[in-house]
Amino acid sequence: MIVLQIGDIHCDKKNLKRLASLKERLRHDLLAVHGDVECGEDLLNLVEEIGGEILFVPGNMDDEYVARLYSEKGYNIDGEIREIKDYIFIGLGGLDLDLSLRKINEKILRIDFSKTIVLSHYPPYNTKTDIAWNRRHIGSQRLRDFVERFQPKIFLHGHVHESPGIDFLGRTLVVNPGPLKNGRLAIIYPDENKADLLRLEDIK
C-alpha cells in the first residue's frame, strides 16, 4: 500500500488542482487528509479528483458542516477505526480531541497495533514535528501518552505548519508533511515503515 498524505489546505484550491493534475505520477492507493480543509463541496470535489481511497479527520479550523460533508461520503474516520487491506486506521480529529480519544479507547481492545496507522490532526508532544514558530513544542501530551502506550506503526498528523518532518517516537514513525497550501505533501510506504516528504514541484 502507498499512502498520500495531505492537509492544512485552508481553502487553497490552486494547489489541490495542481496535485490532482499529477495524480497519475503518484500511484497511491489511499489519500489521507489530516484536516484544516476549511472549505466545503467545491474543495471536496477536488480532493476526490486526486483519487485513491479517501480517509479524513477534521482539523481545529474546520467546522461541523465540513465534518458532516466528509461523513456523508464515508470518508470521515474521526473517533472511528477502519480496516483497509492489511492495515487498521484510527482517526483522531481536531474538533474535540478528548471525545475522539474516548471513542477510540472504547474500541481498541483487540487491535493489532503493529498494523495500525493513526490519522490525527494534532501531533504528539515533543518530537521534531510539533515545533512552532517560537521554537516551542506545541503537540498534545495525551497523544504522546497514546503513542507511548500502544506504539502504533505510523502516526500521521499536521496542524504545525512550521515543522514538516519525520521522526520516531519509540517504534512509531511520525510524519508531518507540512501544509498543502504551501505545496507540501508526504508519501508513506507502510510496508517499509518509511515516508518521503515532497513539494509539488518535486513531482516529475
N, C-alpha and C positions, 0 to 999 in steps of 0.2 A: 504493500500500500504506500502511496505517496500522498502526503497532506500538504495543501497550500494554505497557509495561514495569513489572514489579513485582518485589519480592524483599525479603530481610531480614524475612521473615514471622514467624519464630521462634514457630511454632505458634499464631499468632493467628487462629483460625478465625472469630472475630466479624467482623473486617474483611474477610476473604475472602467471607463470606456477604453482607456489605453490597455489596461490589464485584460479586458475581455477580448481585445483585438490580438492579444498574444497567447491566448489560451491553448492553442494547438502546440505551442512550444513548451508548455509546462508539463503536460502529460500527467496531471494529478488525478487521483481518484476521489479525493474528498476536499471540500473547501471549508475551512474552519474560520468563522468570523467571531472575533472576540469583543465585539460591541463598539459603542460610540459611533453608530452609523448616523444617527440624528434625523435622517430624512425618511420619508415614507415609501409609497409604492413605486415611484419612478426609480429610486435608488435600489429598491429590492429587485426590480426588473433587471437592472444592470448586474447585480450580484448573481442572479440566475443565469445571465448570459455567459458568465465565466465558466460555468459547467462543473461537473462533478457532484457528488452527493454533498448537500449543504448542512452544516451544523452551526448553530448561532447561540450566543448568550448576549443579553443586553448589557450595555455599559452604564455608568452613572449619569452620562449625558443623554441617554435615551429615555423614553417615557413609556407608559403603559400602552399607548397606541402602537408604537414601534414594536414592542414586545409581542403584542397581540397579532400584528401582521405576520411576523415570523412563526408564531404559534399556529396560526391558521393554515400555514403551508407545511407544518410538521417539522420546521427547522429548529425551533427554539427548544433547547435542552436544559434551560435553567432549572436547577433542582431535580434534574432527571438523569437517568442512566440509559445509554443507548448502546447496543451491541452491533458492530459493523465489521463484517468479515471476521478476522481473528482478534479484534480489539474491542475494549469496553471504553466508552466515552462518558465522562462525568461532566455535567455543566454547572458552573458556579458564576452566576451573573452579578452585575454591579448595581442592580436596583435595590436589592435587600440581601446583602451577603449573609447575614445571620439566618434569615429564613431559608436561603438556598442551602447553607451548610446543615441546618436542621433536617431538611427534606432528604438530603443525601445520606446523612448519618443514620437515618431510619431504614436505608435500603442497601447498605454496603456489607452486610454480614457474610455474604457468600461470593464476594468479588475477588477475582484473581488480580491483584494489583500489579503483578509483573506484566500484565497485558492491558493495563489501564492508562488512558490518556485523559488528563484533565484539561478542559477548555474553560478558562476563567477570564474575567475582565481584569481583576486586580492581581498583582503579583504577591508572592510570599515575601515576607520581610527579610531584609539584609542579604541580598545577592547582588551580582553585578547588574541586574536588570531592573532594579527598583530605585535607582538613584536619580533624584530630581535635580532641577536646575541649581538649587542651593547646596548640592552635594550631600544632601541628607537621604537616608533610606526611608522611603515612604510606603513600603509594602505592608501587608497585613500579617500580624503575628499569628492570628487564627489560621491563616492559610499556611504559614510556615509550620505551625503545630500539626496541621493536617498532613502536610507532605512528610514531615519527620516521622509521624506515626505510621502512615500507610505506605510510604515510598512508592508512589505510582511511577510507572515507567517514564512518562513525559508530562510536563506541566506547561501548557501554552497560555500566555497572557499578553495583555497590552497595557493601556492606561498611562504608563510613564513614557512620554514621548522622548525624553532626553537620554534614555539609556537602552537603546536596542542592543541586544546581545544574547549570548548563550552562556549558561552556567550549569553547574551541577549542585544539587542540594542532596547530599548523600548519594544514592544511586539514581536520583531523579534528574533527568535532563530538563532544564528550564529554558524556555525560549520566549523572548520579546522581540518581534520583528521590527518594532517601531511603527509609526503611523503611516497608513497608506496615503493620507493627504500629503505626506512628504515623499511619496513614491517608494515606500519601504514595504517589504513582504518577506516571508520565510517559506522555505520548502523543507518539510520534515520527512525523514525516512525512518519510520518506527522500527522496521526490521533490523536496521543497522544502528539504531539509537543515536542518530546524528541529525543535524539540521544545517542548512545553509541560509544565511541572511543575504537578501538581494535588494537592489533598487530596480525600478522598472527599466532603466536604461541598460542594466546588465543582461537583460533577456534578449538574446540574439536569435 
